Structures are given as structure tokens and as C-alpha cells.
Amino acid sequence: MSSGTDDEGPDLPDVAGPPDSWQQISLAELRAYRRKLAEEEEKVSYWRRLVHARLDVIEAESQHERSLTIDELIRVLGDTGTGRTRTALVSVRAADDLPELPVLHDMWVTEVDANDAGAVAEAVRRLRSAEAQLTDYRKALHARLDEATAELIVRYRADPPSALVAFESPHTGPARGGAA
């Protein structure tokens, strides 16, 4: 993970690529792998939202040439600008290796003088670069999630009772239908 500096990136869970053959891993390992990918995707999506929010604030402050008031800040952070809501995941085929993540230190643009066009442009450049890297990484995670989900479906179709683990209770074991 690098972005042109010697700083180290965040501590990330192991989201190594899928095995050469899905048959090399057990159903429990497959579920754990998919869960780890989903947790990582959630973190990356959160980082992307933070980058987008910071971009919105910097751009709004540069238009006003001052810090935003609380009411302006609420409006800037509450407006998506598109009126659209989140859409479903789209299956994307990514490269085998996950793209590098930006160094988080480079992403966090904390102080920018709204009157300094050069500083604003540099902050926006850094944030847009971080956002692009996070987007590429998230797309690769989605591709791996799609692959793991497809393998789970194959296994559940071959052995439907194996899907019942979702209904297991740590106290009672697998659900078997009927009254509890």
C-alpha cells in the first residue's frame, strides 16, 4: 500500500485472493472468507463517504471563501447533489490482486484556507486521488464477494441443509423446524 510517501497504510484484515480451487476450502472457511470481505467492504465504503463529505465541505467553503456556518454545513453534508439513493451491488470482474489503498494520512486534509486557491486545489486533488483508489479497491472487493457468494450458492444447492447454519443458535444448535 503506497501513495508516494513513506507512511504506512491502515492495518487491514487479510483479504487475500480466493483459493486456486474453491474445493480447497471448507464451507466454514468459505463463509468466514466472505464475511471478512463484507467487513472490509463496509470499512472502505465508510472511508469513501468520509472522503466525499470532506470534498463537499472543502468545495463549499472555497465557494463561500470562508468556513461554513452550522446551517450551511448541515445542508452541504445532507445533500447528495443527485437526489439518488444507494443502488444494489453490481457484479464487476476485477483483477486478481486488490488495488492498493491510499495512505490514510494523505486522505485526511484537515486545514485548508478557503481563500487559498492553490491549497484548495491540492486538497481536492489528494482527496479525489484517495477516492479513486478506494473506489477501485471497493470494486475489487465486490468482485470477490460475488465470487464467494456464487460458490456458496453452488454449495447450498448441492447440499440444501448446509444453508441452515444461518438459523443456528449458539445455545441450541441447528434449527430443525417445529416449535422451539
Backbone as a printed PyTorch tensor [residue, N CA C, xyz], in Angstrom:
tensor([[[  0.8470,  -1.1870,   0.0000],
         [  0.0000,   0.0000,   0.0000],
         [  0.8780,   1.2310,   0.0000]],

        [[  0.8210,   2.0070,  -1.0160],
         [  1.6130,   3.2210,  -1.0070],
         [  0.9190,   4.2620,  -1.8530]],

        [[  1.2480,   5.5020,  -1.5420],
         [  0.6910,   6.5820,  -2.3560],
         [  1.7330,   7.6520,  -2.5620]],

        [[  2.9860,   7.2110,  -2.6240],
         [  4.0380,   8.1680,  -2.8830],
         [  4.7130,   8.6790,  -1.6270]],

        [[  4.3450,   8.1970,  -0.4440],
         [  5.0040,   8.6200,   0.7740],
         [  5.5470,   7.4010,   1.4780]],

        [[  6.3400,   7.6290,   2.5230],
         [  6.8900,   6.5320,   3.3040],
         [  5.9700,   6.1340,   4.4420]],

        [[  4.8400,   6.8240,   4.6120],
         [  3.9080,   6.4870,   5.6860],
         [  3.3120,   5.1150,   5.4350]],

        [[  2.9790,   4.4310,   6.5170],
         [  2.3420,   3.1370,   6.3780],
         [  0.8400,   3.3220,   6.3120]],

        [[  0.1840,   2.4020,   5.6220],
         [ -1.2610,   2.4470,   5.4840],
         [ -1.9410,   1.8600,   6.7060]],

        [[ -3.2490,   1.7310,   6.6430],
         [ -4.0170,   1.2180,   7.7680],
         [ -3.7590,  -0.2700,   7.9540]],

        [[ -4.0400,  -0.7690,   9.1420],
         [ -3.9870,  -2.2030,   9.3720],
         [ -5.2490,  -2.8000,   8.7810]],

        [[ -5.0920,  -3.6230,   7.7710],
         [ -6.2360,  -4.2150,   7.0920],
         [ -6.2950,  -5.6960,   7.3850]],

        [[ -7.4890,  -6.2570,   7.4270],
         [ -7.5910,  -7.7020,   7.5910],
         [ -7.0540,  -8.3890,   6.3440]],

        [[ -6.7340,  -9.6410,   6.4700],
         [ -6.2420, -10.4080,   5.3440],
         [ -7.4050, -10.6690,   4.3920]],

        [[ -7.3810, -10.0490,   3.2460],
         [ -8.4040, -10.2870,   2.2280],
         [ -7.7260, -10.7970,   0.9650]],

        [[ -6.8010, -11.7410,   1.1930],
         [ -6.0860, -12.3460,   0.0860],
         [ -7.0790, -12.9390,  -0.9020]],

        [[ -6.6020, -13.1640,  -2.0800],
         [ -7.4620, -13.6760,  -3.1290],
         [ -8.0420, -15.0330,  -2.8110]],

        [[ -9.0390, -15.4140,  -3.5720],
         [ -9.6670, -16.7110,  -3.3550],
         [ -8.6600, -17.8260,  -3.6610]],

        [[ -8.9260, -19.0140,  -3.1750],
         [ -8.0120, -20.1250,  -3.4430],
         [ -8.0020, -20.4680,  -4.9340]],

        [[ -6.9870, -21.2150,  -5.3370],
         [ -6.9220, -21.6500,  -6.7410],
         [ -8.1620, -22.4520,  -7.1010]],

        [[ -8.6290, -23.2310,  -6.1610],
         [ -9.8390, -24.0130,  -6.3440],
         [-10.6960, -23.8520,  -5.1010]],

        [[-11.9640, -23.5360,  -5.3040],
         [-12.8620, -23.3580,  -4.1650],
         [-12.9700, -24.6410,  -3.3590]],

        [[-12.7360, -25.7640,  -4.0100],
         [-12.8620, -27.0460,  -3.3140],
         [-11.7580, -27.2310,  -2.2720]],

        [[-10.7330, -26.3910,  -2.3020],
         [ -9.6410, -26.4750,  -1.3300],
         [-10.0640, -25.9910,   0.0530]],

        [[-11.1700, -25.2640,   0.1300],
         [-11.5750, -24.7200,   1.4320],
         [-12.9220, -25.2800,   1.8420]],

        [[-13.0820, -25.3870,   3.1480],
         [-14.3320, -25.9150,   3.6920],
         [-15.4340, -24.8710,   3.5830]],

        [[-16.6560, -25.3190,   3.7990],
         [-17.7910, -24.4100,   3.7910],
         [-17.6270, -23.3480,   4.8750]],

        [[-17.1740, -23.7450,   6.0510],
         [-16.9600, -22.7770,   7.1430],
         [-15.8940, -21.7540,   6.7640]],

        [[-14.8330, -22.1910,   6.1030],
         [-13.7790, -21.2610,   5.6660],
         [-14.3040, -20.3200,   4.5830]],

        [[-15.1340, -20.8340,   3.6970],
         [-15.7360, -20.0090,   2.6540],
         [-16.6250, -18.9340,   3.2690]],

        [[-17.4420, -19.3350,   4.2380],
         [-18.3020, -18.3550,   4.9190],
         [-17.4540, -17.3010,   5.6300]],

        [[-16.3820, -17.7190,   6.2950],
         [-15.5140, -16.7730,   7.0070],
         [-14.8330, -15.8220,   6.0190]],

        [[-14.3710, -16.3540,   4.8940],
         [-13.7370, -15.5310,   3.8600],
         [-14.7180, -14.4710,   3.3490]],

        [[-15.9340, -14.8950,   3.0440],
         [-16.9430, -13.9640,   2.5460],
         [-17.2790, -12.9090,   3.5930]],

        [[-17.3960, -13.3310,   4.8490],
         [-17.6900, -12.3900,   5.9320],
         [-16.5670, -11.3520,   6.0730]],

        [[-15.3160, -11.8060,   5.9640],
         [-14.1760, -10.8900,   6.0580],
         [-14.1960,  -9.8690,   4.9140]],

        [[-14.5170, -10.3460,   3.7090],
         [-14.6330,  -9.4320,   2.5710],
         [-15.7330,  -8.4020,   2.8030]],

        [[-16.8780,  -8.8570,   3.3050],
         [-18.0050,  -7.9460,   3.5520],
         [-17.6390,  -6.9100,   4.6100]],

        [[-16.9260,  -7.3140,   5.6420],
         [-16.4950,  -6.3670,   6.6830],
         [-15.5260,  -5.3420,   6.1130]],

        [[-14.6120,  -5.7920,   5.2630],
         [-13.6610,  -4.8700,   4.6380],
         [-14.3860,  -3.9000,   3.7110]],

        [[-15.3580,  -4.3990,   2.9620],
         [-16.1180,  -3.5270,   2.0640],
         [-16.8540,  -2.4590,   2.8590]],

        [[-17.3770,  -2.8290,   4.0060],
         [-18.0740,  -1.8660,   4.8510],
         [-17.1260,  -0.7540,   5.3130]],

        [[-15.9050,  -1.1160,   5.6930],
         [-14.9190,  -0.1150,   6.1090],
         [-14.5460,   0.8060,   4.9500]],

        [[-14.3010,   0.2160,   3.7880],
         [-13.9120,   1.0150,   2.6230],
         [-15.0350,   1.9540,   2.2190]],

        [[-16.2790,   1.4820,   2.2710],
         [-17.4130,   2.3470,   1.9520],
         [-17.5000,   3.5070,   2.9280]],

        [[-17.2200,   3.2340,   4.1870],
         [-17.2130,   4.2920,   5.2010],
         [-16.1210,   5.3120,   4.8750]],

        [[-14.9160,   4.8600,   4.5560],
         [-13.8290,   5.7810,   4.2020],
         [-14.2130,   6.6270,   2.9960]],

        [[-14.8430,   6.0020,   1.9920],
         [-15.2690,   6.7480,   0.8050],
         [-16.2700,   7.8350,   1.1740]],

        [[-17.2250,   7.5060,   2.0560],
         [-18.2070,   8.5150,   2.4780],
         [-17.5100,   9.6750,   3.1860]],

        [[-16.5030,   9.3700,   3.9920],
         [-15.7520,  10.4380,   4.6630],
         [-15.0200,  11.3220,   3.6560]],

        [[-14.4000,  10.7010,   2.6680],
         [-13.7000,  11.4750,   1.6320],
         [-14.6880,  12.3570,   0.8780]],

        [[-15.8430,  11.7910,   0.5080],
         [-16.8550,  12.5820,  -0.2050],
         [-17.3410,  13.7540,   0.6480]],

        [[-17.5520,  13.5060,   1.9190],
         [-18.0030,  14.5870,   2.8090],
         [-16.9470,  15.6820,   2.8980]],

        [[-15.6900,  15.2920,   3.0310],
         [-14.6220,  16.2960,   3.1230],
         [-14.5140,  17.0870,   1.8280]],

        [[-14.6370,  16.4150,   0.6970],
         [-14.6360,  17.1210,  -0.5940],
         [-15.7720,  18.1270,  -0.6700]],

        [[-16.9700,  17.7120,  -0.2600],
         [-18.1310,  18.6120,  -0.2890],
         [-17.8900,  19.8450,   0.5710]],

        [[-17.3110,  19.6450,   1.7460],
         [-17.0670,  20.7710,   2.6540],
         [-16.0060,  21.7020,   2.0700]],

        [[-14.9050,  21.1490,   1.5900],
         [-13.8360,  21.9870,   1.0240],
         [-14.3480,  22.7890,  -0.1660]],

        [[-15.0920,  22.1350,  -1.0440],
         [-15.6000,  22.8410,  -2.2230],
         [-16.6030,  23.9260,  -1.8320]],

        [[-17.4720,  23.6440,  -0.8710],
         [-18.4440,  24.6490,  -0.4290],
         [-17.7440,  25.8150,   0.2480]],

        [[-16.7480,  25.5260,   1.0830],
         [-16.0180,  26.6180,   1.7450],
         [-15.2750,  27.4800,   0.7340]],

        [[-14.7210,  26.8490,  -0.3210],
         [-13.9960,  27.6490,  -1.3100],
         [-14.9530,  28.5390,  -2.1020]],

        [[-16.2020,  28.1020,  -2.2900],
         [-17.1870,  28.9360,  -2.9720],
         [-17.5960,  30.1290,  -2.1030]],

        [[-17.6870,  29.8930,  -0.7820],
         [-18.0680,  30.9630,   0.1370],
         [-16.8580,  31.7890,   0.5860]],

        [[-15.6500,  31.2470,   0.3190],
         [-14.3820,  31.8730,   0.7240],
         [-14.3190,  32.1030,   2.2300]],

        [[-14.8950,  31.1670,   2.9800],
         [-14.8600,  31.2110,   4.4460],
         [-15.3210,  29.8670,   4.9740]],

        [[-15.1770,  29.6880,   6.2770],
         [-15.7080,  28.4770,   6.9020],
         [-17.2310,  28.5210,   6.8420]],

        [[-17.8290,  27.3580,   6.7770],
         [-19.2790,  27.2770,   6.6900],
         [-19.9260,  27.4690,   8.0580]],

        [[-21.1100,  28.0260,   8.0480],
         [-21.8990,  28.0960,   9.2790],
         [-22.4710,  26.7040,   9.5450]],

        [[-22.9920,  26.4930,  10.7100],
         [-23.5890,  25.1960,  11.0450],
         [-24.7210,  24.8590,  10.0820]],

        [[-25.5910,  25.8080,   9.7910],
         [-26.6980,  25.5500,   8.8670],
         [-26.1910,  25.1970,   7.4730]],

        [[-25.1530,  25.9000,   7.0090],
         [-24.5740,  25.5860,   5.6910],
         [-23.9250,  24.2080,   5.7000]],

        [[-23.2530,  23.8880,   6.7760],
         [-22.6030,  22.5860,   6.8960],
         [-23.6380,  21.4620,   6.8660]],

        [[-24.7210,  21.6410,   7.5820],
         [-25.7970,  20.6450,   7.5800],
         [-26.3440,  20.4590,   6.1700]],

        [[-26.5440,  21.5520,   5.4580],
         [-27.0770,  21.4790,   4.0960],
         [-26.0770,  20.7920,   3.1610]],

        [[-24.7970,  21.1560,   3.2630],
         [-23.7670,  20.5670,   2.3990],
         [-23.6340,  19.0660,   2.6420]],

        [[-23.6190,  18.6620,   3.8980],
         [-23.4220,  17.2500,   4.2080],
         [-24.6920,  16.4250,   4.0220]],

        [[-25.8360,  17.0620,   3.9990],
         [-27.0960,  16.3360,   3.8390],
         [-27.5390,  16.1970,   2.4070]],

        [[-26.9620,  16.9660,   1.5060],
         [-27.3900,  16.9700,   0.1050],
         [-26.4820,  16.0660,  -0.7050]],

        [[-27.0530,  15.0510,  -1.3580],
         [-26.2440,  14.1750,  -2.2040],
         [-25.9410,  14.8400,  -3.5420]],

        [[-26.7080,  15.8430,  -3.8700],
         [-26.4890,  16.5300,  -5.1360],
         [-27.1460,  15.8430,  -6.3080]],

        [[-27.4880,  14.5760,  -6.1660],
         [-28.0870,  13.8410,  -7.2740],
         [-29.5190,  13.4600,  -6.9870]],

        [[-29.8750,  13.4530,  -5.7110],
         [-31.2160,  13.0410,  -5.3470],
         [-31.4000,  11.5380,  -5.4060]],

        [[-30.3260,  10.8120,  -5.7580],
         [-30.4060,   9.3590,  -5.8730],
         [-30.0980,   8.6950,  -4.5400]],

        [[-30.5860,   7.4990,  -4.4040],
         [-30.2750,   6.6980,  -3.2340],
         [-29.3000,   5.6060,  -3.6350]],

        [[-28.8010,   4.8990,  -2.6570],
         [-27.8540,   3.8270,  -2.8910],
         [-28.4900,   2.7340,  -3.7460]],

        [[-27.7250,   2.1960,  -4.6730],
         [-28.2300,   1.1340,  -5.5360],
         [-27.6260,  -0.1990,  -5.1240]],

        [[-28.1670,  -1.2490,  -5.6760],
         [-27.6810,  -2.5970,  -5.3670],
         [-26.2690,  -2.7930,  -5.9010]],

        [[-25.5930,  -3.7820,  -5.3470],
         [-24.2590,  -4.1180,  -5.8100],
         [-24.3100,  -4.5750,  -7.2570]],

        [[-23.3140,  -4.2080,  -8.0090],
         [-23.2100,  -4.6170,  -9.3890],
         [-21.9980,  -5.5330,  -9.4860]],

        [[-22.1600,  -6.6560, -10.1370],
         [-21.0520,  -7.5860, -10.2850],
         [-20.0300,  -7.0070, -11.2480]],

        [[-18.7960,  -6.9100, -10.7800],
         [-17.7120,  -6.3720, -11.5910],
         [-16.5710,  -7.3670, -11.5300]],

        [[-15.9930,  -7.6870, -12.6410],
         [-14.8570,  -8.6070, -12.6730],
         [-13.5950,  -7.7700, -12.5200]],

        [[-12.8850,  -7.9720, -11.4120],
         [-11.6760,  -7.1970, -11.1400],
         [-10.4460,  -8.0540, -11.3840]],

        [[ -9.3110,  -7.3850, -11.3690],
         [ -8.0440,  -8.0870, -11.4760],
         [ -7.8780,  -8.9950, -10.2630]],

        [[ -6.9700,  -9.9510, -10.3650],
         [ -6.7600, -10.8850,  -9.2580],
         [ -6.2860, -10.1880,  -7.9880]],

        [[ -5.3650,  -9.2360,  -8.1230],
         [ -4.8650,  -8.5340,  -6.9520],
         [ -5.7710,  -7.3620,  -6.6240]],

        [[ -5.9660,  -7.1310,  -5.3150],
         [ -6.7220,  -5.9520,  -4.9030],
         [ -5.8630,  -4.7230,  -5.1420]],

        [[ -6.4630,  -3.6320,  -5.6030],
         [ -5.6910,  -2.4090,  -5.7990],
         [ -5.1600,  -1.8940,  -4.4580]],

        [[ -4.1200,  -1.0830,  -4.5360],
         [ -3.5700,  -0.5050,  -3.3190],
         [ -4.5150,   0.5520,  -2.7680]],

        [[ -4.5190,   0.6620,  -1.4510],
         [ -5.2910,   1.7060,  -0.7880],
         [ -4.4150,   2.9250,  -0.5860]],

        [[ -5.0140,   4.0970,  -0.5460],
         [ -4.2110,   5.2830,  -0.2480],
         [ -3.7630,   5.2430,   1.2060]],

        [[ -2.6590,   5.9040,   1.4680],
         [ -2.2410,   6.0550,   2.8520],
         [ -3.2410,   7.0140,   3.4950]],

        [[ -3.8390,   6.5930,   4.5940],
         [ -4.8980,   7.3940,   5.1960],
         [ -4.4310,   8.7920,   5.5770]],

        [[ -3.1680,   8.9230,   5.9440],
         [ -2.6470,  10.2490,   6.2860],
         [ -2.8180,  11.2200,   5.1140]],

        [[ -2.6150,  10.7240,   3.9050],
         [ -2.7590,  11.5700,   2.7180],
         [ -4.2080,  11.9440,   2.4510]],

        [[ -5.1320,  11.1310,   2.9390],
         [ -6.5460,  11.3990,   2.7040],
         [ -7.0780,  12.4990,   3.6000]],

        [[ -6.5760,  12.5920,   4.8080],
         [ -7.1660,  13.4950,   5.7880],
         [ -6.6170,  14.8970,   5.6340]],

        [[ -7.3010,  15.6590,   4.8480],
         [ -6.9790,  17.0630,   4.6480],
         [ -7.7340,  17.8100,   5.7300]],

        [[ -7.0080,  18.3090,   6.7460],
         [ -7.7080,  18.8690,   7.8990],
         [ -7.8980,  20.3710,   7.8260]],

        [[ -6.8800,  21.0890,   7.4960],
         [ -6.9690,  22.5520,   7.4760],
         [ -6.6850,  23.0820,   6.0780]],

        [[ -7.6560,  23.7530,   5.5230],
         [ -7.4820,  24.3600,   4.2080],
         [ -8.0350,  25.7680,   4.2740]],

        [[ -7.2110,  26.7280,   3.8780],
         [ -7.6560,  28.1220,   3.8170],
         [ -8.5370,  28.2720,   2.5760]],

        [[ -9.8100,  28.5500,   2.7950],
         [-10.7680,  28.6630,   1.6920],
         [-10.3940,  29.7710,   0.7100]],

        [[ -9.5590,  30.7110,   1.1330],
         [ -9.1280,  31.8100,   0.2620],
         [ -7.8760,  31.4710,  -0.5390]],

        [[ -7.2380,  30.3610,  -0.2420],
         [ -6.0080,  29.9490,  -0.9200],
         [ -6.3640,  28.9340,  -2.0010]],

        [[ -6.5170,  29.4220,  -3.2280],
         [ -6.9520,  28.5570,  -4.3330],
         [ -6.0000,  27.3850,  -4.5540]],

        [[ -4.7120,  27.6050,  -4.3660],
         [ -3.7310,  26.5310,  -4.5380],
         [ -3.8910,  25.4470,  -3.4960]],

        [[ -4.1010,  25.8540,  -2.2450],
         [ -4.2860,  24.8790,  -1.1640],
         [ -5.5810,  24.1010,  -1.3630]],

        [[ -6.6310,  24.7910,  -1.8010],
         [ -7.9080,  24.1240,  -2.0570],
         [ -7.7380,  23.1200,  -3.1980]],

        [[ -7.0720,  23.5310,  -4.2710],
         [ -6.8740,  22.6370,  -5.4140],
         [ -6.0530,  21.4100,  -5.0160]],

        [[ -5.0150,  21.5970,  -4.2110],
         [ -4.1940,  20.4710,  -3.7600],
         [ -4.9920,  19.5260,  -2.8620]],

        [[ -5.7880,  20.0810,  -1.9640],
         [ -6.6150,  19.2550,  -1.0780],
         [ -7.6140,  18.4530,  -1.9010]],

        [[ -8.2470,  19.0840,  -2.8620],
         [ -9.2210,  18.4000,  -3.7200],
         [ -8.5180,  17.3200,  -4.5390]],

        [[ -7.3280,  17.6030,  -5.0540],
         [ -6.5750,  16.6140,  -5.8330],
         [ -6.2730,  15.3830,  -4.9800]],

        [[ -5.7830,  15.5900,  -3.7650],
         [ -5.4510,  14.4760,  -2.8760],
         [ -6.6950,  13.6570,  -2.5290]],

        [[ -7.7760,  14.3420,  -2.2250],
         [ -8.9990,  13.6370,  -1.8710],
         [ -9.5800,  12.8680,  -3.0570]],

        [[ -9.5370,  13.4530,  -4.2340],
         [-10.0560,  12.7600,  -5.4250],
         [ -9.1860,  11.5430,  -5.7560]],

        [[ -7.8870,  11.6550,  -5.5610],
         [ -6.9940,  10.5230,  -5.7710],
         [ -7.3210,   9.4050,  -4.7750]],

        [[ -7.5050,   9.7690,  -3.5220],
         [ -7.8560,   8.7830,  -2.4980],
         [ -9.2030,   8.1390,  -2.8280]],

        [[-10.1620,   8.9440,  -3.2650],
         [-11.4890,   8.4280,  -3.5910],
         [-11.4070,   7.4410,  -4.7530]],

        [[-10.5900,   7.7380,  -5.7550],
         [-10.4430,   6.8360,  -6.9000],
         [ -9.8230,   5.5070,  -6.4610]],

        [[ -8.8170,   5.5780,  -5.6060],
         [ -8.1890,   4.3460,  -5.1160],
         [ -9.1720,   3.5310,  -4.2780]],

        [[ -9.9220,   4.2040,  -3.4190],
         [-10.9140,   3.4990,  -2.5990],
         [-11.9940,   2.8760,  -3.4730]],

        [[-12.4000,   3.5660,  -4.5220],
         [-13.4090,   3.0430,  -5.4280],
         [-12.8990,   1.7950,  -6.1450]],

        [[-11.6640,   1.8250,  -6.6300],
         [-11.0880,   0.6540,  -7.2910],
         [-11.0080,  -0.5270,  -6.3220]],

        [[-10.5790,  -0.2510,  -5.1100],
         [-10.4580,  -1.2950,  -4.0960],
         [-11.8320,  -1.8880,  -3.7730]],

        [[-12.8190,  -1.0150,  -3.6480],
         [-14.1820,  -1.4660,  -3.3340],
         [-14.7470,  -2.3130,  -4.4710]],

        [[-14.4990,  -1.9340,  -5.7150],
         [-14.9560,  -2.7290,  -6.8590],
         [-14.3240,  -4.1200,  -6.8350]],

        [[-13.0440,  -4.1820,  -6.5110],
         [-12.3660,  -5.4820,  -6.4290],
         [-12.9520,  -6.3240,  -5.2930]],

        [[-13.2620,  -5.6840,  -4.1750],
         [-13.9010,  -6.4010,  -3.0700],
         [-15.2670,  -6.9360,  -3.4980]],

        [[-16.0210,  -6.1270,  -4.2270],
         [-17.3360,  -6.5720,  -4.7060],
         [-17.1880,  -7.7770,  -5.6300]],

        [[-16.1740,  -7.7650,  -6.4800],
         [-15.9610,  -8.8950,  -7.3790],
         [-15.6740, -10.1600,  -6.5760]],

        [[-14.8510, -10.0300,  -5.5660],
         [-14.5420, -11.2000,  -4.7330],
         [-15.7540, -11.6410,  -3.9250]],

        [[-16.5320, -10.6920,  -3.4550],
         [-17.7780, -11.0450,  -2.7600],
         [-18.7130, -11.8030,  -3.6940]],

        [[-18.8220, -11.3390,  -4.9270],
         [-19.6680, -12.0150,  -5.9160],
         [-19.1870, -13.4500,  -6.1410]],

        [[-17.8680, -13.6470,  -6.2510],
         [-17.3170, -14.9830,  -6.4710],
         [-17.6150, -15.8940,  -5.2770]],

        [[-17.3770, -15.3860,  -4.0750],
         [-17.6210, -16.1900,  -2.8710],
         [-19.1080, -16.5000,  -2.7140]],

        [[-19.9570, -15.5330,  -3.0100],
         [-21.4020, -15.7510,  -2.9220],
         [-21.8450, -16.7960,  -3.9350]],

        [[-21.3150, -16.7180,  -5.1420],
         [-21.6660, -17.7030,  -6.1710],
         [-21.2580, -19.1110,  -5.7290]],

        [[-20.0850, -19.2220,  -5.1170],
         [-19.6490, -20.5340,  -4.6350],
         [-20.5380, -21.0240,  -3.4970]],

        [[-20.9330, -20.1210,  -2.6100],
         [-21.8590, -20.5180,  -1.5470],
         [-23.1670, -21.0480,  -2.1270]],

        [[-23.6840, -20.3810,  -3.1230],
         [-24.9370, -20.8050,  -3.7520],
         [-24.7840, -22.1960,  -4.3670]],

        [[-23.6580, -22.4210,  -5.0440],
         [-23.3990, -23.7410,  -5.6270],
         [-23.4260, -24.8090,  -4.5360]],

        [[-22.7590, -24.5090,  -3.4280],
         [-22.6980, -25.4940,  -2.3390],
         [-24.0620, -25.6840,  -1.6700]],

        [[-24.8010, -24.6070,  -1.4920],
         [-26.1170, -24.7240,  -0.8760],
         [-27.0810, -25.4920,  -1.7690]],

        [[-26.9690, -25.3200,  -3.0690],
         [-27.8290, -26.0700,  -3.9950],
         [-27.4840, -27.5590,  -3.9570]],

        [[-26.1950, -27.8590,  -3.8200],
         [-25.7660, -29.2540,  -3.7630],
         [-26.1420, -29.9020,  -2.4290]],

        [[-26.1950, -29.1010,  -1.3720],
         [-26.4900, -29.6240,  -0.0270],
         [-27.3530, -28.6010,   0.7090]],

        [[-28.6530, -28.5310,   0.3910],
         [-29.5250, -27.5110,   0.9850],
         [-29.4850, -27.4230,   2.5130]],

        [[-29.4150, -28.5410,   3.2480],
         [-29.3760, -28.4040,   4.7150],
         [-28.1570, -27.6180,   5.2250]],

        [[-27.0890, -27.5430,   4.4180],
         [-25.9030, -26.7930,   4.8580],
         [-26.1890, -25.2970,   4.9800]],

        [[-27.2480, -24.8300,   4.3220],
         [-27.6170, -23.4160,   4.4150],
         [-28.2920, -23.0930,   5.7350]],

        [[-28.6930, -24.1030,   6.4810],
         [-29.4130, -23.8730,   7.7350],
         [-28.5430, -23.2810,   8.8330]],

        [[-27.2560, -23.1860,   8.6010],
         [-26.3690, -22.6120,   9.6180],
         [-26.8010, -21.1910,   9.9740]],

        [[-27.4430, -20.5280,   9.0520],
         [-27.9280, -19.1630,   9.3180],
         [-28.9710, -19.1480,  10.4190]],

        [[-29.6000, -20.2920,  10.6340],
         [-30.6490, -20.3650,  11.6480],
         [-30.1830, -21.0210,  12.9450]],

        [[-28.8770, -21.3080,  13.0170],
         [-28.3470, -21.9220,  14.2290],
         [-28.2630, -20.9050,  15.3510]],

        [[-28.4920, -21.3920,  16.5260],
         [-28.3260, -20.5860,  17.7280],
         [-27.1210, -21.1230,  18.4790]],

        [[-26.2860, -20.2650,  19.0240],
         [-25.1350, -20.7670,  19.7650],
         [-25.5540, -21.5930,  20.9790]],

        [[-26.7980, -21.4380,  21.4170],
         [-27.2790, -22.1380,  22.6070],
         [-27.9990, -23.4400,  22.2840]],

        [[-28.6530, -23.4950,  21.1220],
         [-29.4960, -24.6510,  20.8310],
         [-29.0230, -25.4690,  19.6430]],

        [[-28.0720, -24.9880,  18.8730],
         [-27.6220, -25.7240,  17.7030],
         [-28.5240, -25.4350,  16.5250]],

        [[-28.4400, -26.2820,  15.4790],
         [-29.2050, -26.0260,  14.2610],
         [-30.7040, -26.0390,  14.4780]],

        [[-31.3790, -25.1770,  13.7500],
         [-32.8380, -25.1530,  13.7690],
         [-33.3410, -26.3430,  12.9680]],

        [[-34.3380, -27.0230,  13.4520],
         [-34.8520, -28.2170,  12.7670],
         [-36.3350, -28.1230,  12.4920]],

        [[-36.8870, -26.9350,  12.5080],
         [-38.3170, -26.8050,  12.2290],
         [-39.1320, -27.1970,  13.4530]],

        [[-40.3790, -26.9250,  13.4320],
         [-41.2450, -27.2500,  14.5630],
         [-41.1070, -26.2220,  15.6640]],

        [[-41.8010, -26.4410,  16.7570],
         [-41.8080, -25.4960,  17.8700],
         [-40.5210, -25.5900,  18.6510]],

        [[-40.0920, -24.4540,  19.1860],
         [-38.8560, -24.4250,  19.9610],
         [-39.1140, -24.7680,  21.4020]]])
